[in-house]
């Protein structure tokens, strides 16, 4: 019973952390107006959390060793909960950005350490079940984040996006203080790798800022984006060199000698691109172009989320029966590619049913990929290396999400300009369809009492609105295709993975 309660507790903590990666996205305009900030400044609320997450996740193993995993995990839950409350209390935008960064620092352990705990609660022959259970949290968290944020913002107010973490965090911290013990397999202690921590913080912060802010700042047309890009490249290259050289690295990159972990990390990066970019594209597409409310958008995602849970369970059972993870990963990639194709075929008359059925393929694809990828990552690692492998794998998912969002934002902007230019080139006085459409608009506005001149101007405005919607639709279709193509290109990597026996992990449960 204690084991079950601990399992539910740590998965809930991981879901809470992942929900917060995307829950604020739909509330940025409300925050901007309430705090008297520009939308550009408000977007740092998202950026600061992502930077903190990507910095802290790879060093969770080191911090667990330094502080004791039980103390570090419970302390992180408390920090996440406290700074969630402080985010809701923020009275200006930069106070909110600072508290979001600290919230992200606390949230890092809620993902990687939770995953390590889940794996250690199951024997070797049940690892696929552990992957499925943890995969539910990994998949559901980012998926319901925007929906939950939209609902809270629509019916309550944006501070409640953060306040809802408080009671959950208190319960999680209380249960962990009773149930969670130290792992049997422990990492040896040693001196603190301050240089490694510094290089990681500088390199990742610069990279994450470039990815999050690049499109807004017109990429390399802005001086500070150029300097941050150089800083990211130099900082991360020095970090890799130093971590491979030093005897006691803060991030043990040597575990990447495992071919399976390396391949899983690349595939997890790609799955992060698909997971986060698709959960960004779909609500924006449904709300901006089709006029769905946040609540209606949430209902679109619900059937897929339910099917995903079934997919996770089925894939774990198939793995238990001896099916190769490669077949499941390949199937999941193809399913996601089919989802991307179906979404790219939609038009402005698409119904909620059309989107929901397409989203089911997305959900099944990502669900089928999640369990075998998680198992592949740790399949050839020793118990002492599993936490570091899990942390690196989780970092790759978060980085994949950042790359994916940067990719689709840039691609949407570029394709929108291309499609607009193509459409506008056909709107001339010599095009009978254009003349007929403009004449119809003009007569409509004249029938409402406008003068001929005003009616024509209003007609031109309507014509421009049609062009804007059509060019936006076409750019979204292109974005879905490019995300699906990224997934399909990853298929050949499966040929290089190998199956190895996984070492039996140590079970952790508190004696009290």
FENCOR-V629993 format. One record per pair of residues at least 12 apart in sequence whose ideal C-beta (glycine too) atoms are under 8 Angstrom apart, sorted by the first residue. I is the first residue (numbers start at 1). GAP is how many residues later the second one is. D is the distance in Angstrom with one decimal. If there is no record, write none. Layout:
BEGIN
i->[I:I]
gap->[GAP:GAP]
d->[D:D]
END
This chain:
BEGIN
i->[2:2:2:3:3:5:5:6:6:6:6:6:6:6:7:7:7:9:9:9:9:9:10:10:10:10:10:10:11:11:11:11:11:11:12:12:12:13:13:13:13:14:14:14:14:14:14:14:14:15:15:15:16:16:16:16:16:16:16:17:17:17:17:17:17:18:18:18:18:18:18:19:19:19:19:19:20:20:20:20:20:20:21:21:21:21:21:21:21:21:21:22:22:22:22:22:22:22:23:23:23:23:23:24:24:24:24:24:24:25:25:25:25:25:26:26:26:26:26:26:27:27:27:27:27:27:28:28:28:28:29:30:30:30:31:31:31:31:32:34:35:35:35:35:35:36:36:37:37:40:41:41:42:43:43:43:44:44:45:45:45:45:46:47:47:47:47:48:48:48:48:48:49:49:49:49:49:50:50:50:50:50:50:51:51:51:51:51:51:51:52:52:52:52:52:52:52:52:53:53:53:53:53:54:54:54:54:54:54:55:55:55:55:55:55:56:56:56:56:56:57:57:57:57:57:57:57:58:58:58:58:58:59:59:59:59:59:60:60:60:60:60:60:60:61:61:61:61:61:61:61:62:62:62:63:64:64:64:64:65:65:65:65:66:66:68:69:69:69:70:70:70:70:70:72:72:73:73:73:73:73:73:74:74:74:74:76:76:76:76:76:76:77:77:77:77:77:77:77:78:78:78:79:79:79:79:80:80:80:80:80:80:81:81:81:81:81:81:81:82:83:83:83:83:83:84:84:84:84:84:84:85:85:85:85:86:86:86:87:87:87:87:87:88:88:88:88:88:89:103:111:112:112:112:112:113:114:114:115:115:115:115:116:116:116:116:117:117:118:118:118:119:119:119:119:119:120:120:120:120:120:120:121:121:121:122:123:123:124:124:124:124:125:126:127:127:127:128:128:128:128:128:128:128:129:129:131:131:131:131:131:131:131:132:132:132:132:132:133:134:135:135:135:135:135:136:136:136:138:138:139:139:139:139:139:139:139:139:140:140:140:142:142:142:142:143:143:143:143:143:143:143:144:144:144:145:146:146:146:146:146:147:147:147:147:147:148:149:149:150:150:150:150:150:150:151:151:151:152:153:154:154:154:178:178:179:179:180:180:180:181:181:181:181:182:183:183:184:184:184:185:185:185:185:186:187:187:190:191:192:193:193:193:193:193:195:195:196:196:196:196:196:196:196:197:199:199:199:199:199:200:200:200:202:202:203:203:203:203:203:203:203:204:204:206:206:206:206:206:207:207:207:208:209:210:210:210:210:211:211:211:211:212:212:212:213:214:214:215:215:215:215:219:240:251:251:251:252:252:253:255:255:255:255:255:256:258:258:258:259:259:259:259:260:260:260:260:260:260:260:261:261:261:261:261:261:261:261:263:263:263:263:263:264:264:264:264:264:264:265:265:265:265:266:266:266:267:267:267:267:267:267:268:268:268:268:268:268:268:269:269:269:269:269:270:270:270:270:271:271:271:271:271:271:272:272:272:272:272:272:272:272:273:273:273:273:273:273:273:273:274:274:274:274:274:274:274:274:275:275:275:275:275:276:276:276:276:276:277:277:277:277:277:277:277:278:278:278:278:278:280:280:280:281:281:281:281:281:281:282:282:282:282:282:282:283:284:285:285:286:286:288:289:289:289:289:289:290:290:292:296:299:299:300:300:300:300:301:303:303:303:304:304:304:304:304:304:305:307:307:307:307:308:308:308:308:309:310:311:311:311:311:312:312:312:315:315:315:315:315:315:316:319:319:319:324:325:325:325:325:325:325:325:326:326:326:328:328:328:328:329:329:329:329:329:329:330:330:331:332:332:332:332:332:332:332:332:333:333:333:333:333:333:334:334:335:335:335:335:335:336:336:336:336:336:336:336:337:337:337:337:337:338:338:339:339:339:339:339:339:340:340:340:340:340:340:341:341:341:342:342:342:343:343:343:343:343:344:344:344:344:344:345:346:346:347:348:348:348:373:374:375:376:377:377:377:378:378:379:379:379:379:380:380:380:381:381:382:383:383:383:383:386:386:404:407:407:407:408:408:408:411:411:411:411:412:412:412:413:415:415:415:415:416:416:416:416:419:419:419:419:420:420:420:423:423:423:424:427:427:434:437:437:438:438:438:438:439:441:441:441:441:441:441:442:442:442:442:443:444:445:445]
gap->[177:507:508:118:506:170:174:111:115:169:170:173:174:503:111:114:126:162:163:166:167:170:103:104:107:108:162:166:103:107:122:123:125:126:125:156:160:64:97:101:159:96:97:100:101:120:123:124:127:122:125:126:64:94:125:149:152:153:156:63:90:91:93:94:124:93:119:120:123:124:127:122:123:125:126:129:29:64:83:87:125:145:28:29:32:120:121:124:255:377:380:120:123:124:127:254:257:258:122:123:125:126:138:21:22:25:125:134:137:21:120:121:124:255:120:123:124:127:257:268:122:123:125:126:131:134:14:15:17:18:13:123:127:128:14:62:65:127:61:124:55:56:57:58:61:56:57:55:56:176:52:53:51:169:170:173:49:53:48:51:52:55:166:161:162:165:166:49:50:52:53:56:51:52:54:55:58:54:158:162:348:351:352:50:53:153:154:157:158:161:48:49:50:51:52:53:55:56:51:54:55:58:345:150:154:341:344:345:348:50:53:145:146:149:150:48:49:51:52:53:51:54:55:334:337:338:341:142:193:333:334:337:138:141:191:192:332:12:48:49:52:53:327:331:51:126:190:191:326:327:330:131:188:189:46:45:49:123:323:121:122:123:124:123:126:114:44:113:114:106:110:111:112:440:37:41:36:40:41:44:103:107:99:102:103:106:30:31:32:33:34:37:29:32:33:92:95:96:99:28:91:95:23:24:26:27:23:26:27:30:85:89:25:84:85:87:88:89:92:24:16:17:19:20:23:19:78:79:81:82:85:77:78:80:81:13:16:17:12:13:16:72:75:71:72:73:74:75:70:59:283:275:278:279:282:274:20:23:19:259:275:279:67:270:271:274:63:391:12:15:16:15:259:267:271:386:63:266:385:386:387:388:386:387:388:383:381:384:378:379:380:381:195:194:248:251:375:187:188:189:191:192:243:247:187:191:185:188:239:240:241:243:244:180:181:183:184:239:179:240:177:232:235:236:239:172:173:176:232:259:136:166:169:173:224:227:228:231:165:168:169:133:134:137:259:132:136:158:161:162:165:220:154:157:161:134:133:134:137:148:151:136:147:150:151:154:150:12:145:133:143:144:145:147:148:143:144:147:12:141:139:140:141:332:334:330:331:328:329:330:327:328:329:330:326:323:325:322:323:324:198:199:320:321:198:197:200:58:57:58:50:53:55:56:57:47:51:43:46:47:50:53:54:55:53:36:37:39:40:43:39:50:51:29:33:28:29:31:32:33:35:36:28:32:22:23:25:26:29:21:25:29:194:19:15:18:19:22:191:192:194:195:190:193:194:12:192:196:191:194:195:198:191:13:137:140:141:133:136:139:126:130:133:134:137:136:122:123:131:121:237:238:239:116:117:119:120:237:238:240:115:116:117:119:120:128:131:132:113:230:231:233:234:109:110:112:113:129:233:112:127:128:131:130:224:227:62:102:106:109:223:226:105:109:125:126:128:129:132:127:128:130:131:134:130:216:217:220:95:98:99:102:126:129:124:125:126:127:128:129:131:132:127:128:130:131:134:210:213:214:62:88:91:92:130:209:212:213:91:122:125:126:129:124:125:126:128:129:124:127:128:130:131:202:206:61:62:84:202:205:124:125:128:62:127:195:198:199:202:15:18:19:61:73:77:14:192:58:191:14:69:184:59:180:183:184:187:58:60:60:56:53:57:52:55:56:59:58:53:56:57:52:55:56:58:59:60:58:53:56:57:60:55:56:58:59:58:57:52:53:56:57:55:58:59:13:52:53:55:56:57:55:52:53:56:175:47:48:50:51:54:172:174:46:168:171:40:41:43:44:39:40:43:44:47:165:161:164:37:32:33:34:35:36:37:38:40:32:36:154:155:157:158:31:154:26:27:29:30:33:25:26:29:30:33:148:151:28:147:148:150:151:23:27:19:20:22:23:26:145:140:141:143:144:145:147:139:140:143:15:16:19:12:15:133:134:137:133:134:136:137:140:132:12:131:126:121:122:125:20:19:127:121:12:13:16:12:124:120:121:122:123:118:120:122:121:122:121:120:121:122:123:117:119:79:75:76:79:71:74:75:64:67:68:71:63:64:67:62:59:60:63:64:55:56:58:59:51:52:55:56:47:48:51:44:47:48:43:36:40:29:26:29:18:21:22:25:20:14:17:18:19:21:22:13:14:16:17:12:15:13:14]
d->[5.5:6.1:7.9:5.7:6.1:6.4:6.3:7.3:6.8:7.2:7.5:4.4:6.4:6.8:6.4:5.7:6.8:7.8:5.5:4.6:6.2:7.1:7.9:4.2:4.9:6.2:7.9:7.6:6.7:6.7:6.2:6.3:7.0:4.6:7.6:6.7:6.2:6.2:4.5:5.4:4.9:5.7:5.3:4.1:7.0:6.9:4.5:7.1:7.2:4.1:6.3:4.6:7.6:6.6:7.7:6.0:5.7:7.2:7.6:7.0:4.2:7.9:3.9:5.2:7.3:6.9:6.7:6.6:2.8:5.5:7.3:4.8:7.5:6.6:4.6:6.5:6.8:7.7:7.1:6.5:7.3:7.1:6.8:7.0:7.0:7.5:6.1:6.5:7.9:7.6:7.3:5.2:3.4:5.4:7.4:7.3:6.6:7.7:4.3:7.0:5.8:4.0:5.4:5.7:6.1:7.8:6.1:7.9:6.1:6.6:7.4:5.4:6.6:7.2:5.2:4.7:4.3:6.2:7.1:6.2:5.4:7.7:7.7:4.5:4.4:5.9:5.0:6.3:6.9:7.4:7.9:5.5:7.6:4.8:6.5:7.5:7.1:5.4:7.9:6.7:7.4:7.6:5.9:4.8:6.8:7.7:7.8:7.5:3.7:6.2:5.3:7.9:6.0:7.4:7.7:6.9:7.5:4.7:7.6:5.8:5.9:5.3:6.8:6.9:6.4:4.1:6.6:4.8:7.5:4.7:4.1:6.8:4.7:6.9:6.5:4.1:7.8:7.1:5.5:6.4:7.1:8.0:5.9:6.8:7.1:6.9:5.1:4.4:6.8:8.0:7.7:4.8:7.3:7.5:2.8:4.6:7.5:7.2:4.8:6.3:5.8:7.9:5.5:4.9:5.6:6.1:5.3:6.1:7.3:7.5:7.6:6.4:5.3:5.1:6.7:7.2:5.3:7.8:3.0:7.4:4.8:6.4:5.4:5.6:5.4:4.5:6.5:6.8:4.7:5.4:6.0:4.8:6.7:6.9:5.2:6.0:7.7:7.7:5.8:5.3:4.4:5.6:7.3:5.0:7.7:6.6:7.8:7.3:4.6:4.5:5.5:7.5:4.7:7.1:7.4:7.7:6.4:7.5:6.7:7.2:4.2:7.7:6.0:7.2:7.2:6.3:6.5:5.9:6.1:7.6:5.2:6.3:5.5:7.7:6.1:7.2:5.5:5.0:8.0:7.8:6.4:6.6:5.6:5.2:5.8:7.1:4.9:7.3:7.0:3.7:6.2:7.5:7.4:7.8:6.7:5.7:5.2:4.5:6.6:7.6:7.3:5.4:7.0:7.8:7.0:3.2:5.9:3.6:4.9:6.3:7.0:6.1:7.9:6.0:5.7:7.9:2.8:6.4:6.8:7.8:5.1:7.8:4.5:3.9:6.0:5.7:4.5:7.3:3.8:6.1:6.8:6.8:6.7:7.8:5.3:4.5:7.8:7.9:4.5:5.9:6.1:7.6:4.1:3.6:7.2:7.7:4.1:4.9:7.5:7.9:5.2:7.1:5.5:4.1:5.0:7.3:7.3:7.8:5.5:7.6:4.7:6.7:7.8:6.3:4.4:5.4:7.4:6.5:5.1:6.3:4.7:7.8:6.8:6.5:7.3:5.5:6.2:8.0:4.6:5.8:5.8:5.1:6.4:7.2:7.6:7.7:6.7:7.9:6.0:7.7:4.5:7.3:7.4:7.7:6.0:7.9:6.4:7.7:4.1:7.5:3.8:5.1:6.2:6.2:5.3:7.3:6.2:7.7:7.3:4.2:7.6:4.2:5.1:4.4:5.8:6.8:3.5:5.0:8.0:6.7:4.9:6.9:3.8:5.2:6.4:7.7:5.9:5.6:6.0:7.6:7.4:7.8:5.3:7.2:7.5:5.9:5.9:5.9:6.0:7.2:7.8:5.9:6.0:5.5:7.5:8.0:5.6:5.9:7.7:5.7:7.8:7.8:7.5:7.0:6.8:7.5:6.6:7.7:5.0:7.8:7.6:7.4:6.7:6.3:3.5:5.8:7.7:5.5:7.9:7.5:7.9:2.6:7.2:6.7:6.9:5.9:5.8:6.3:7.3:7.2:7.1:5.3:6.6:6.9:7.0:6.8:5.3:7.2:7.9:5.6:5.4:5.8:3.6:6.3:6.8:5.5:4.7:3.6:7.2:6.9:4.5:5.3:7.5:4.5:7.9:6.3:7.7:4.0:6.0:7.7:7.8:6.1:6.1:5.7:4.0:6.0:7.9:6.6:5.7:5.6:6.8:5.7:4.0:6.7:5.3:5.4:7.6:5.2:3.9:6.2:5.3:6.9:6.7:6.6:4.4:7.3:5.5:7.8:3.1:3.8:7.7:5.4:7.9:7.4:4.4:7.4:4.2:3.9:6.2:7.9:3.9:6.8:6.0:5.5:5.9:5.1:5.4:6.1:4.6:6.3:7.4:4.3:6.7:7.6:7.2:6.9:6.0:7.3:6.6:4.5:5.0:6.4:7.6:6.5:7.3:7.9:7.4:7.2:4.9:7.9:6.4:4.9:5.3:5.2:7.0:7.1:4.8:6.0:7.3:7.5:6.9:7.0:6.2:5.2:7.0:5.2:4.8:5.6:6.4:6.7:7.9:5.3:7.4:7.0:6.6:5.2:7.4:7.3:7.0:5.5:7.7:6.0:4.8:5.5:7.9:4.3:3.8:6.2:7.8:6.9:6.1:5.6:4.6:7.5:7.3:6.2:6.8:7.6:5.7:7.8:5.9:6.2:5.6:7.0:5.2:8.0:4.7:5.1:6.8:4.3:7.1:6.3:4.0:7.5:6.3:6.1:6.2:4.8:6.5:5.5:7.3:6.5:6.8:6.7:6.7:4.0:6.6:6.8:2.4:4.5:7.7:6.5:4.6:7.1:5.9:3.5:6.9:6.7:5.8:7.9:5.6:8.0:7.9:6.6:7.0:5.9:7.3:5.5:5.7:7.5:7.8:6.7:7.8:7.2:3.3:7.8:5.0:6.0:7.6:3.6:6.0:6.8:4.7:7.8:5.3:7.6:7.9:5.8:7.8:6.4:7.9:5.9:6.6:7.9:6.1:6.5:5.9:6.6:7.6:7.7:7.3:7.5:7.5:7.1:6.8:4.9:8.0:7.9:5.0:6.2:6.3:7.2:6.4:6.3:6.0:6.0:7.1:7.1:6.4:7.3:6.9:7.2:8.0:5.7:5.1:5.2:6.3:6.2:5.1:7.1:5.9:7.1:4.0:4.8:6.1:3.4:7.8:6.3:5.1:5.1:5.8:7.5:4.0:6.8:6.9:4.0:7.5:7.9:7.0:4.7:3.4:5.3:4.8:6.5:5.9:5.3:6.9:5.0:7.9:4.6:6.6:5.2:6.5:6.3:6.6:7.0:3.3:7.6:5.9:5.3:8.0:7.8:7.9:7.6:4.7:6.1:5.4:7.4:7.3:4.5:7.7:5.5:5.1:6.3:7.5:5.9:6.1:5.8:5.7:7.5:4.6:6.7:7.4:3.5:3.5:7.9:8.0:6.9:6.6:5.2:6.4:6.4:5.7:7.5:7.6:5.2:7.8:5.1:3.3:6.6:7.3:6.1:3.4:6.4:7.5:6.6:5.0:7.7:4.6:7.9:5.6:4.8:5.1:7.6:5.5:7.1:3.8:4.0:6.1:7.2:4.7:6.1:5.7:2.5:7.7:7.3:7.8:7.3:6.2:7.6:4.1:6.6:7.7:5.2:8.0:7.4:4.2:4.2:7.4:4.4:4.7:7.6:7.5:7.5:7.3:6.7:6.4:7.7:5.8:8.0:7.4:7.7:6.3:5.7:6.9:4.4:6.5:6.5:7.1:5.7:8.0:4.9:7.8:4.0:7.2:7.6:7.1:5.2:5.2:7.2:5.1:5.8:8.0:6.3:7.1:7.3:7.8:8.0:4.9:7.6:6.7:7.7:6.8:5.4:5.8:5.0:7.0:5.4:8.0:7.0:3.9:4.5:7.1:5.3:6.1:7.9:4.1:7.3:4.0:4.3:5.8:6.3:7.5:4.1:5.0:6.0:5.8:6.3:6.8:7.1:7.6:6.4:7.9:7.6:5.2:7.0:5.9:8.0:7.8:7.1:3.3:8.0:4.7:6.6:4.7:5.1:7.8:4.3:7.6:7.7:4.5:6.2]
END
